[in-house]
Amino acid sequence: MSDNETARSPVFASAEAINQFSLPAGAPLAAKAFVALWHASRAHDRPPPAESFDLADLGGTYPYLARICERGGDYGPGGDLIWAECATMASWPFARPVIGKPLSESLPAHSVRRVQAAFREVIATGMPSYFEITTWLHDGSELALGRLAVPVEGALGSVDLLALWVPRDDIR
């Protein structure tokens, strides 16, 4: 590390702000239930440990659930966001995630930058985020989704995130 560089560590949002995080009234019930599960798993002012969430088990309730982490090396400075684990599901609303591969290889090309920026913000601040996605075409049909991202403590104290895509039940 040079004299001009400093070690980067997350500057988390205040515990009060994180405790007050809630979803919009019209958010899908599955997203609201997952936020409640995440809040219940938190310890003190830190994100809950990733191992608190068994994605294979949770996949029955939350099929589009994935753990995402940052990895440097081959993916350039600052690392790329990669799929670390995902719930078992044969079909996703976009290309099926491949464990160990960058998000950019699975997400729709027009949303890669926006999604990665939102996910990096969650990793940097510890503050969950929710975004209502406009309709995507999936197998010839329309699908309206909400995307929830919450921080979790990964291996060796790193900050990873859990991302959940849920069909928006307020759209018919």
N, C-alpha and C positions, 0 to 999 in steps of 0.2 A: 504494500500500500504506500503510495507516495505521500509527501507532506501535504499536498493539496486535496487528498482524498480523506474522507472520514467513513467509518463503518456505518452502514445504514441499518437502523433498527426501526421497527414500526412505531409510529406515534399514534397511539390508539385514541379514539374518541373517548370522551369522559364516560365513566360508568353510568352516570345519570342519563346521558344521551342514549347510550346503548340500551339501558333498561327501559327507556321510553319508546324505543323503536316499535312501531306497529305497522300493520298493513292497511291499505285503504279499505273502507267498508265493503266495497264490491270485489275484493280479492277472493280468489277461490278458497273454499273451506280447507282443502288439503294444504295450501300454503300457510294459512293461519294455524293449523294444527302443527305444522312443522316448525314454525316460529316458536310456538309454545314449548315444543320438545327441545329446541335449541336453548331457549331461555332457562328451562329446567335443568339442563346439563351444564350450564356455565358454573364455574367456580371462581369466586371473588371477582376480580376485574379482568380476568383472562378469558380468551375463547375456550370452549370445552375441548378436551382432547379428541382427536379424530377417531380414536378407537372406541369412543363412547357411542359411535354410530355404526352399526353393522349394516352395511349397504345391501348385502345379499338378503338379510332379513327384512329390511325396510323397503326393499324393492317391490314387495307385494302391495304396499300402500302407496309408495312413491316410485313408480317405475322409471321416471326420467331423472334419477338422482345420481350425482357423480361427485367424487372428490377430485379437486384440481389443485395442483401445486406448481411452484415456479422452479424451473430448472435452467441452469446456465450451460456453459460448455458449448456444444455444437449449435445451440440455438441463438448465439450472439450475446452481446453485453446485456446484462440485466436478466438474462434468461427468458425463456418462453414459457407460457403457461401450458402445462401438459395434463392429459387425463391420467390420474393416478389410480382410480378405482371407479367402477360404476355398477349400479344395480343391474341385475340380470334382466335383459329385455331384448327381444328379437328385433324390434323395430323402434327407431327413434324418430322424432319429428324432423330430423336432419340426418346427415350421414352418421352411422353408428360410431361412437367413440372407440378409439383403439388405445388401450392402455400403453402408456409410455410415449405416445405420439402427441404432437402439438394440437391444441384446440383448432388452430387455423386449418387443419386438414379435415375437420369434420363439420365445422359451422358453415352456414351460407356465406359466400365470399363477401356479400354486401354488408354483413354485420360483424365480421371478425374484429375490426378495430374497435368498434363501439363496445362489444362484449368484453374484449380483453381489457379495455380501459376501465370499464365498470368493475371487473373482477380484481384488477390491480388496486383500485381504490378500496375495495373491501379488505384486501390483504394489508394495505398500508395503514388503514385507520381502525380496523377491527369493527367497523360499523356495517351491519347488514344492508343489503339493498334489494329493492323489488322494482321490476320493470314490466309493464304490460306490453307485450309484443303484438304488433299488428299481425294480421292473418298471414300465415305461410301456406304454401301449397305442399301437401304431403300425399304422395301416391294419388295425385289427381283430385284430392279433396282439400277443402280449406280447414285450417286448424288455428284457432286463436289461443295463445299461451301467455302465461305469466312466468317470469323468471325471477327466482329468489336466490340470493347468494348470501351465505353466512360464513364467518370465519371460524376455523377450528385450529387447534394446535397440532401441528404435524410432527414428524420425526425431529429429534434434536432441538425442539423448541421453535421450529420454523412455523410460519403462519400459512396454512393452506385454506381452502374454502370448500364448502359443500354448495353445489349448485343444483337447484331443483327447477325443472320446467314442469308446469302444471297447466292442463287445459283450463281455460277461463270459463267457469260455469256461469258467468254472468252474460256470456255472449251466446246467442242462439242462432 
